C-alpha cells in the first residue's frame, strides 16, 4: 500500500475525499436506472431559474453540475452566454447533442474545482443538485470559487436537498465522513450559517411539486437566491 503523505492542502483534501463515497455519474446517466425527476424530464429547466431569468437582466452565467444541460440550454436560448460543467462525460455528450446549433453555451467535462476561468467573472452561477453531494472540505473550496468568479453584486442560485423531507439525511459535518455518505440535506439555518458571511441571502424557500411544458419544480429541494456582498 502506498504510504500516505500530506504536504499541502490539496493532498489533505484528497485524503479526506477517500472518507466519503462517490457516485458513478457515468453509470447514473448511462444506465438511467434511477428515475430522478431531472433525468426523466431532462429537457425542462428548474422553475426557480425560469422565474429568476424573467425578472433579471443576465448576460453570462456558469452552471456547476449541469448534467444533460437542461438549465444551461434554457439560458443559452435566451441569449445568455453559458459555461456549463459536469464531471460525467456521458452527461456532457448528451448535453452537447441537445444543444446542437447553439453557439453561446460551452460544455466542459471536468471537476468544476479544476476549471480555469481565466479571471473572468459572471453575472450568475447556478447549481441544481450538486452542492448537497460535496464533502464539507470541498464545500469550502466551492464557496471560495463562487466569490472568485461572480461579478460584484452577482447572483447565485442554489437548489439542494432540504431537511425534514423524505430523501437524504441531514448530518453534521463529522458524520458525513464517519457514515461515508454520498449526499446530505440542509436545514435553512445551516445554509444561512454557511453562506451568510459572503452572500446576501435574498430567499430560501422549499419548492413545490409542479411540471408544465416550460419547467419542473421538485419538492425535496430548497431553492435559494443569493447575491454576492
Wavefront OBJ file of the C-alpha trace (Angstrom):
o trace
v 0.000 0.000 0.000
v 1.265 3.434 -0.948
v 2.332 5.491 2.040
v 0.051 8.450 2.688
v 1.877 11.748 2.996
v 0.203 15.130 3.398
v 2.405 18.048 2.430
v -0.171 20.582 1.228
v -3.865 21.340 1.457
v -4.820 19.578 -1.764
v -3.160 16.368 -0.591
v -5.103 16.716 2.662
v -8.340 17.184 0.725
v -7.595 14.177 -1.462
v -7.190 12.014 1.651
v -10.488 13.351 3.029
v -12.138 12.529 -0.303
v -11.448 8.868 0.394
v -13.609 9.045 3.527
v -16.840 9.568 1.624
v -18.490 7.518 -1.080
v -18.780 8.873 -4.590
v -21.471 8.309 -7.182
v -20.532 6.898 -10.577
v -22.250 9.573 -12.632
v -21.434 7.931 -15.954
v -23.371 4.875 -14.811
v -26.150 7.100 -13.482
v -26.597 8.883 -16.824
v -25.712 5.900 -18.980
v -27.901 3.176 -17.464
v -30.705 5.540 -16.318
v -31.932 3.091 -13.669
v -32.842 5.789 -11.158
v -35.917 7.800 -12.120
v -34.765 11.157 -10.788
v -37.082 13.955 -11.993
v -34.254 15.826 -13.705
v -33.307 12.643 -15.571
v -36.814 11.739 -16.667
v -37.584 15.346 -17.648
v -34.154 16.173 -18.964
v -35.269 18.998 -21.253
v -37.124 21.039 -18.618
v -35.297 23.753 -16.643
v -35.947 24.377 -12.971
v -38.819 26.736 -12.225
v -36.605 28.778 -9.882
v -34.253 29.558 -12.757
v -37.021 30.459 -15.190
v -38.533 32.816 -12.598
v -35.204 34.460 -11.881
v -34.268 34.996 -15.530
v -37.686 36.506 -16.238
v -37.053 39.118 -13.535
v -33.352 39.943 -14.063
v -31.040 41.036 -16.847
v -28.310 38.403 -17.127
v -25.572 38.423 -19.763
v -23.409 35.461 -18.748
v -23.616 32.510 -16.402
v -21.844 29.402 -15.095
v -23.558 26.178 -14.087
v -21.921 23.722 -11.704
v -23.067 20.123 -12.219
v -25.018 20.831 -15.394
v -25.963 17.201 -16.090
v -27.519 16.883 -19.535
v -27.791 20.630 -19.974
v -31.445 21.383 -19.330
v -30.779 24.626 -17.415
v -27.775 25.699 -19.459
v -29.663 25.267 -22.732
v -32.620 27.216 -21.334
v -30.278 30.113 -20.509
v -28.492 29.958 -23.861
v -31.771 30.055 -25.774
v -32.481 33.360 -24.038
v -29.267 34.920 -25.292
v -27.158 34.311 -22.179
v -23.560 33.150 -22.639
v -23.152 29.979 -20.574
v -20.278 27.840 -19.307
v -21.728 24.517 -18.115
v -19.608 21.970 -16.229
v -20.144 18.356 -15.249
v -17.812 15.505 -14.313
v -19.733 12.926 -16.374
v -18.629 12.614 -19.982
v -21.868 10.720 -20.715
v -23.934 13.667 -19.455
v -21.802 16.192 -21.330
v -22.062 14.228 -24.567
v -25.848 14.138 -24.226
v -25.918 17.859 -23.411
v -23.891 18.738 -26.496
v -26.246 16.711 -28.678
v -29.248 18.563 -27.260
v -27.538 21.948 -27.686
v -26.630 21.477 -31.350
v -26.885 24.816 -33.134
v -26.399 26.919 -30.004
v -23.051 28.701 -30.134
v -23.338 30.585 -26.816
v -23.141 27.579 -24.479
v -19.846 25.794 -23.764
v -19.988 22.393 -22.096
v -16.923 21.256 -20.143
v -16.363 17.740 -18.797
v -14.317 18.330 -15.653
v -14.227 18.577 -11.906
v -15.578 22.126 -11.576
v -12.923 22.974 -8.977
v -10.139 22.474 -11.529
v -11.600 24.604 -14.354
v -9.512 27.634 -15.325
v -11.929 30.546 -15.573
v -9.061 32.849 -16.649
v -10.062 35.549 -14.158
v -13.385 36.047 -15.923
v -16.364 36.984 -13.780
v -20.045 36.218 -14.371
v -23.451 37.699 -13.594
v -24.853 34.399 -12.391
v -23.793 31.000 -11.053
v -26.360 28.221 -10.743
v -26.209 24.837 -9.053
v -29.164 22.482 -9.286
v -28.304 19.459 -7.178
v -24.527 19.333 -6.856
v -23.793 21.139 -3.577
v -25.503 18.508 -1.435
v -23.129 15.836 -2.783
v -19.972 17.703 -1.779
v -17.972 16.711 1.286
v -17.541 19.509 3.854
v -13.937 20.258 2.898
v -14.915 20.644 -0.758
v -17.769 22.982 0.204
v -15.146 25.427 1.457
v -13.450 25.433 -1.946
v -16.860 25.765 -3.579
v -17.651 28.940 -1.632
v -14.266 30.466 -2.451
v -14.749 29.697 -6.146
v -18.152 31.385 -6.116
v -16.595 34.532 -4.665
v -13.835 34.427 -7.265
v -15.978 34.085 -10.409
v -19.041 36.191 -9.560
v -19.130 39.828 -10.564
v -19.707 42.455 -7.927
v -23.379 42.069 -6.933
v -23.518 38.833 -8.962
v -26.211 36.279 -8.156
v -26.060 32.656 -7.061
v -28.992 30.256 -7.430
v -28.841 27.006 -5.467
v -31.197 24.035 -5.432
v -30.267 21.487 -2.771
v -31.857 18.801 -0.602
v -33.977 20.274 2.173
v -34.086 18.779 5.649
v -37.273 17.319 7.171
v -38.282 15.705 3.892
v -38.067 12.193 2.549
v -34.715 11.740 0.899
v -31.176 12.485 2.007
v -30.358 12.551 5.705
v -29.266 15.715 7.500
v -25.853 15.089 9.081
v -23.371 17.222 10.899
v -20.092 17.609 9.083
v -18.216 14.983 11.109
v -20.937 12.398 10.460
v -20.559 12.984 6.710
v -17.177 11.254 6.924
v -17.964 8.606 9.549
v -21.131 7.469 7.730
v -19.483 7.670 4.287
v -22.430 9.413 2.705
v -22.905 10.389 -0.925
v -25.177 13.313 -0.119
v -26.910 15.169 2.695
v -29.805 17.538 3.229
v -29.604 21.015 4.757
v -31.751 22.995 7.121
v -32.419 26.623 6.274
v -30.286 27.674 9.245
v -27.351 25.521 8.106
v -27.444 27.156 4.673
v -27.541 30.600 6.276
v -24.647 29.749 8.578
v -22.533 28.629 5.630
v -23.266 31.384 3.103
v -24.222 34.416 5.173
v -20.698 35.788 5.642
v -20.219 36.332 1.906
v -23.721 36.485 0.435
v -26.865 38.470 0.941
v -29.464 35.731 1.242
v -32.496 37.001 -0.611
v -34.653 33.915 -0.203
v -34.601 30.270 0.845
v -37.843 28.528 0.009
v -38.957 24.923 -0.179
v -40.005 24.091 -3.694
v -43.374 22.624 -4.634
v -44.182 19.778 -6.989
v -45.067 21.110 -10.399
v -44.367 20.333 -14.028
v -45.503 22.199 -17.107
v -44.355 22.268 -20.709
v -41.895 25.020 -19.702
v -40.350 23.969 -16.369
v -40.157 21.497 -13.496
v -40.281 22.053 -9.731
v -39.045 19.377 -7.314
v -40.467 19.282 -3.758
v -37.472 17.750 -1.943
v -35.367 20.826 -2.604
v -34.673 24.221 -1.155
v -34.475 26.961 -3.762
v -32.028 29.669 -2.706
v -31.406 33.079 -4.258
v -28.264 34.846 -3.047
v -26.283 37.917 -4.034
v -22.554 38.400 -3.527
v -21.872 41.010 -0.869
l 1 2 3 4 5 6 7 8 9 10 11 12 13 14 15 16 17 18 19 20 21 22 23 24 25 26 27 28 29 30 31 32 33 34 35 36 37 38 39 40 41 42 43 44 45 46 47 48 49 50 51 52 53 54 55 56 57 58 59 60 61 62 63 64 65 66 67 68 69 70 71 72 73 74 75 76 77 78 79 80 81 82 83 84 85 86 87 88 89 90 91 92 93 94 95 96 97 98 99 100 101 102 103 104 105 106 107 108 109 110 111 112 113 114 115 116 117 118 119 120 121 122 123 124 125 126 127 128 129 130 131 132 133 134 135 136 137 138 139 140 141 142 143 144 145 146 147 148 149 150 151 152 153 154 155 156 157 158 159 160 161 162 163 164 165 166 167 168 169 170 171 172 173 174 175 176 177 178 179 180 181 182 183 184 185 186 187 188 189 190 191 192 193 194 195 196 197 198 199 200 201 202 203 204 205 206 207 208 209 210 211 212 213 214 215 216 217 218 219 220 221 222 223 224 225 226 227 228 229
